[in-house]
Amino acid sequence: MAVSNALVGCPKLETLLNLSSTSTLQTPLGLIGVPRNNRTRRGLIHRARCELSPSDSATISALEQLKNSAPDRYTKERSSIVVIGLSIHTAPVEMREKLAIPEAEWPRAIGELCGLNHIEEAAVLSTCNRMEIYVLALSQHRGVKEVTEWMSKTSGIPVSEICQHRFLLYNKDATQHIFEVSAGLDSLVLGEGQILAQVKQVVKVGQGVNGFGRNISGLFKHAITVGKRVRTETNIAAGAVSVSSAAVELALMKLPESSHASARMLIIGAGKMGKLVIKHLVAKGCNKMVVVNRSEERVTVIREEIPGVEITYRPLDEMLASAAEADVVFTSTASESPLFLKEHVETLPPASPEIGGVRLFVDISVPRNVGSCVNEVETARVYNVDDLKEVVAANKEDRLRKAMEAQTIIAEESNQFEAWRDSLETVPTIKKLRAYAERIRMAELEKCMSKMGDDINKKTTRAVDDLSRGIVNRFLHGPMQHLRCDGSDSRTLSETLENMHALNRMYGLEKDILEEKLKAMTSGQQK
């Protein structure tokens, strides 16, 4: 079978054949330069096919040309783990909220990402401080381009603007980054624990989603292990504050000290963030507050957890009336549209004279619950998650020391994860070797049974079948042991990969593996 024109123009097959860029195609005619122009490229392939003799054409298949193609790096190199992200360190909240993807939409996003030509697996980590997309890409450059264009399409932000604020990390750097994120090292507040729960949620939501594959799911599961180890084996969480506690600290910094005990506090949203705000207010001596939420059930639970504190519940339709009676308004809801705009706030009466008559809005939601236009009202001030940097700027030396302790663990776990990924290369060889042995067993079994005639009873048939299986399993035991590696010993891993390559050569398994890749990509393209 000669190389067919059908292979040209099929994006994932072009990736496999590496025909999407200038490369060379190995044929009996020698190395033929294949330019980018599709028409010229097809002409050269057609010419190469026509110049082969009929017998050559019959014996040299497209698969064999793939196997012998020196520049065919997509089948000979493994895919790359890539993270394309924007965080509180690189992008303003205005951009992050447009890119934010609600948890319920993560499976849909994974499906769309894996539908891109060069993306095999994907995961989304979207929080108030970051929007990061993790992918397994056939091509780093093309994968990044496709994901960035997808982000632009879903958010409405131009690609050029995303490129100004995004960060890109590959393979080991991407691994280290998610480990640092899970450990709380990349958070605005060092060691904060909520991010670990969010990483766990990525795994929980991803279970069973087509596209949350072995590499990416393995990466996030390992990140959870790292986050737990860092918090258990270091004191990074000792004295660490969350975004919610930083929000409380910021509000108190902006209030006159004499008003800390008397300021009227309103919390909108009784979810995880809102609950933490309430707890930190209580820790600062506030024992009276109002909570606005969709239902009273969560507020009742909070009351039971924090006895001795007066927590008044108000429904959502009383939100504006409650804000009129508050000096400080904390917002932490999942609403995708602002709860407060300029026209809402300018009609409210001034705050208490004790705090200067200026009402504070501390918004720790992404997308934001309070529009920036509220700052235009003379009697209001708005602070969002980006303003919390002021609170966490202190104690930098202590933060750095704790981070160094955690980095030792992260380096160790990164090496283990990379070794685990390397060990995955042997999986196709293990499958193919078993299939190869099974084909031989079945062929020989059929020969044996045909010689024994038709009058063999079931017991004898089963005994012969068991015998053949036993022989094959005993024969395969040694090779299989030398193809398995737990990833904890780099020397053992190196030997395992050498064994894999040797078995591929001895039994011609590489051809089957390439054929499997080709079929998988063809079926994926047809879906």
N, C-alpha and C positions, 0 to 999 in steps of 0.2 A: 504494500500500500504506500503510495507516494504521498508527499505532503499535500494536503488538499487546500484549495482556496477557502474552504469553509472554516479553516482554522484561523485565517486572517480576518480581522475585523471583530473577532470575539474577544472582548477585553480581558477576561480571566485566562483564556487560552493564550492570548498574546503575552500576558504576564508569564505564563508557564514557559512559552517558547522564547521569551525575551525578544520578541519581534517589535516591541513598542518603541524601541530606541535603536540607534545604530549599533549593530552587533555583527557577528559572523555566524554563518550556518555551515556546519561541518558536513561535507558530502564527499563522495569519491572524486569529485572534480577539484577538491581543495577547499580553501577558505574563501567564501564569497561574502563580500561586504554587503550588508543589508541596510539600506538607508531608511530614513524616517518616512519618506514619501510612500504611501500605501500602493499607488499604481506601479511605481518603480520596483517596490519590494515584491509585489505579486508577479511582475514580469520576470524578475530574477529567479524566483522560485519555480515559475513555469518553465523557464529556460533550462534550469538545472534538471527538472524532471524529464524534459524532452530529450536532453543529451544523454540520459542514461539508456543503456541497452535494455531490451525487454526483460532479459534475465535479471539484470541488476535491479530494475524497477520492482520485480516480483520479490526479491530477497531483502531489499532495504526498506523497512517500514518507517512510518513517521515516528513511531516509538523508538526505534533504533537510532534515528537521527537525533531525537531528543536526548537519548542516553549518551551519545557520542559528542554532543555539542558542548564545547569547552566553555563558552560564555553563559551556559544555561544555569545561572546562579540561583534562580528561583526554585529549582528542584534540588539543588545541591546544598543550599544554605537554608537554615531554618528561618522562619518568619520572625519579625522583630516585635517586641512589646514597646508600645509608644504611648506616652501621655501628652495630650494636648489640653492645656489648662489655663484658666484665669482665676486668680485668687485675690484676696484682700491686699496682698503684697504687690500685685501687678496691675490690677484693674479697679476702677471706681465702682461704687455700689450701683450707679446708674446703668452701667454695662452688665454687671453680674445679674441684676434682677431681670434683664431682658433675656439673658441666656439660661436662667434658672429653669430646671425641668422638675415638675412635681413628681413625687415618688410614684404615684399611680401611672405616670407616663414613662417610667424607666423601661419596662418591657418593650413598649412600642419603639422607643428610641434605639434600643439594642437591635431590634429587628431591622430598622431603617439603616443603621450603621453597617450591619453585616450584609445588607443588600448592596453596599458600595463595592466596586470592582476589586479593590485591593485589601478589603477588611474581612478577616476570618472570624474574629471574636471581638466582643465589646462589653464595656460596663460604664455606667454613669455614676459619678459621685457629685451630687449637687446639694450644697448646704448654704447657710447664710454667708459664709466666708469664702466659698470656692465653687467653681463649676469645672470639673475635670472629667475628661473622657479618656478611658483606657482602652486601647485596641491591640489586637494581634494583627499586624500588617504584613502582607506579602512584599510590599515595597515601602520603605520608610518615606521617601519623598512623595510618592503618589498617594500613599495612605494619608499623610498629613494634609495634603492638598484637598483630598476628597472630604475628609472630616471637617476641615475648616470651612469649606464651601457649604457643607451640611449645616454647620453651626450658624453660618450667615443666613441660610435659607430659613431656618427655624426661628431665628431671633429678629431678623430684619436688620441686623447690623452689617455694614459693608465688610467684605473680606479684609480690605486694607486696614480698617480700624481694629478688627480682631487681631490681625497680625502685629499691630503696634503694642498690644497688651498681653498677648498670649505667651506662654512658655512651652517649650518642647523638650521632652526628655526621652531617651531611648534605652531599652534593655536594662543594664545594671543601674544606670542613673534613674530610670523610671521605677525600678524595684526599690531603690533606696528612698525615693521620694514618698511612695505610698507607705513604706514602713515608718518614715519620719512623721507623716500625716497621722497614721494610726497611733503612734506613740505620743502625739501631742506636741511634737517639736516644731511643726510648721504652723501651729495655731497662733492666733493673735495673743492668746493667753497660754503660756507654756504649761504643758501637762494637763490641759483641760480634758475632762473625761467624755464629754458628749460626742466628740468626733469618733471615738472608738465604737460607740453605739451606732453611729451613722455608717461606719464601715461594715459593721455586722449586718446592718439593714440592707446594704448592697448585695451581700451574699444571700440573705433571706429572700429578697425580691427576685434575685437572679435564678434561684433554684427552679429548674424545669424550663427556663426560657431558652429557646433555641438561639445560640450565639454567645451565651454566657458559658464559654467552653472551658476545656481542661486547663489551659494556660492562664487565662484571666481569672477564673474562679480559684485556681490554685494560688495565684498571686494574692488575692484578697483574703483567702483563708489564712495564708501565711502571715499577712499583715495583721490579722486579728491576734495571732500567736505573739507577734512582736509587741503589739500594744499591751498585751497582758504581761509579758515578761518585763518590759520597761517599767511598768507601774508596780510590779511586784518586787523587782530586784534593785530598783533605785528609789530615791526619795523625790522623784520629779513631781509627784502629785502632792507632796507635803506643802501646804500653804498655797497651792495653785488655785487660781480663781477661774471661774467659767465666764462665758460671755455675759450671762445673766448677772453674776456678781459684779463684773466690771461695769455693767450698766447701772447697777445700784450705786457703786462707788462714784461713777461719773455724775449722777444726779446729785449726790451729797456734796460733791466738790463744787457744784454750781449753785448750791443753796447756801444762804448764811448759816453758819454753825449753830446759831441760836434757834434756828427754825427746824432743826433735824427731827426733833421729837414731836413737833406740832404740825408739820407740813401734811397736807391731805393727799394721800396716795391712791391712785387708781391704776389697776392692772387690767388690761384688755386681752383676754385669752388665757385659759387655764390649762394649756398643754404643758409639755415638759419645760419649755423656756419660762412660761408664766409662773409655773409652780416654783421654779428655782428663784425667780425674782422675789416671790412672796417669802420664801425661806431666808433669803439674804436680807430682805428688809427687816424681818423679825430679828435676825442676828444683829442688826444695827440698832435695835431698840424700838422699832416701829411695831406697835401692837394693835393698830386699827387701820383698816384699809377696805377699799371697795373693789370687787372683781366683777367684770362684765364678761359673760360667756354665753354660748348658744344654749347650754343647759346647765342646771344647777348640780347635776350629779358629780362632776369633777370637783366643783367647789366644795361640796359636802365631804368628799374624800380628803381634800386638803385640810379642811377644818378638823377632821378626826386625827390627822397626822400632826397637826400643830395646835394642841389645846391651849386655852388661855389667851388666844388672840381673836380679836373681833374682826371677822371677815364677813362683809355684807355682799350678798349676791344681787346682781342686777342683770336682766336680760339684754340682748343686743339692741332692742328697740329703745332702750333707755341710755344708750351709749353717750349721746350728745348731752343729755341732761346730767349724766354722771360726770362728764368732763367739765361741765360748767361749775361743778362743786369741788373740783380737784385742783391741786397746785402742781402735782407731777403726774403725768400720764405715761405709763409704760405700755407699749404695744408689742405683742408677740403672737400674731395669728397667721394662718396660712392663706389669708385672703390675697388674691392676685390683683386686686384693685385697691387704691388708697381708701382708708376709712375716714381720714381727715384731710380736707382741702382748705384752701384759704377762705372760701365762702362759708365753711362750717365754723371755723375758729374765730373769725372776726366778729361774729355775733355773740360770742361767749363773754360773760362779764370778766373783768380782770381777776387775777389770782389774789391770794391773801396779801395784805400790805406787808406782813412779816417777811415775805420772800421778795418784796420789791414789786409786786403786782404783775410779774411776768411768769406765765405758765410754761412749764418745761414739758416737752414731748420727747421721750427717750424711746426710739424705735429700733428694736433689734430683730426686725423681720426682713427677709429677702424673698420675694419682692417687698418693697417698703409699704408700711401701713399709713405713713404720714407723708404727704406730698411736700417737696422742698419749698413750694409756694407758701406754706404756712409761715416760713421765716419772714415773709413780707409783712406779717401782722406784728405791730409794735409790741403787743402784750404776749407774744409767744416766741419760744426758741425751740428749734428742732435739732436733735442729735440722733445719728444713726450708727450702725456698727463700725463704720470707718472712723468715727470720732472716739472710739474706745481706746485707740492707740495712746492717747494722753494718759490713760489710767495705768497701762501696762509698761510704760517706758521706764519705770523705776526698777531697782534691783537687777540691773543687767548682768553684773558679775555673777550673782548667784544663779541666774538663769543659764548663763554660759557654762558654768561648772556642772550643773545638772544635765545639760544637753550633752556634754562630753561623756558623762557616764553612760547615757543612753546610746550614744553613737557606737560604743564598743559592742553592745548587744546587737545593734542594727547591722554592723559590719559582719558579724558572725552569722546572723540569720540570712543576710543577703547572699553570702557564699553558699549557704545550704540550699537556698532557693534556686540559685543558678545551677548548682550541681543537680538538683532535682529536674530542672528543665533539660539539662544535658542528657540525663538518664532516659528521658522520654523518647529520645531518638531511637532507642533500641526496640520500642514497642512494635513498630511496623515489621521489623525483622523477626521478632518473636512470633507474630501472627503468621507471617509468610512461611516461616520455617515449619510451624505446626501444620499449616495447610499443605505445604509441599510433602511432608511426611504422610499426611492423611491421604493424599491422592495416591501415593505409592502403595500405602497399606490397602486401600480399597481395590486398586487394580490387581494386586497380588491375591487378595482375598477372593475376588471374582474368579480368577484363574483356578485357584485351589478348589473352590466350590463346584466349578463346572466339571473338573476332573473327577470329583467324588460322586457325581451323578445326582439324580433328582430324589432319590429315596432316603436322603439324610434327615434324621429327625431334628426337631427344634433344639433339643439339648446339645446335640453335637454341633449344630450351626452356631449356637451361642458360645460354646466352648472354644471353637476355632476363632470366632470374632474376638472374644476376650483375650485369647492367646496373642493375636496380632496386635491388639491394642497395648497389651502389656509389653511386648517387645519394643514397639515404637516409643512408648513412654519411658522405658528404661534407657533406650538409645538417646532420647532427647534430654534426659535429665541433666547430663553434664553440660551440653551447650546452653540449656536454659539457665542453669545456675550461673554461667559465665556471662549471660546477657542481662542479668538482673543486678541492679545497684541501688542502694538506699540513698545515695547522694551525699553521704556524710564523709566519704573518704575520696579525696581528689585523685589519688594514685589508683584506687580501685576503679573509679569512674573512667580514667584514661584507658586502663586495660579493657574495661567493658566495651568502650567504643572501638578499640582495636579488634576485639573479638567480633563485634558486629560487622565491621567492614570485611573481615576475613570470611565470615559465613556468607555475606552477600556475594562475595566473589566466587566462593567454592560452589554454591548452589544456584547462582544466577538469580538471586532474590531481588536485586536492585531493579531488574526489568519489571518484575511484578509490582514493586512499590511505585515506580513511575507510572505504570499503567493504571494503578489504583488512583493516583493523584489526577491523572488525565480524565478518567471516568468521573471522579467526584466533581471536578471543575466543570465538565461538560454538563452533567446533570444539574449542577447549581445554576449554570447559565440559562438552562432551559426552563427553570421554574419561574 
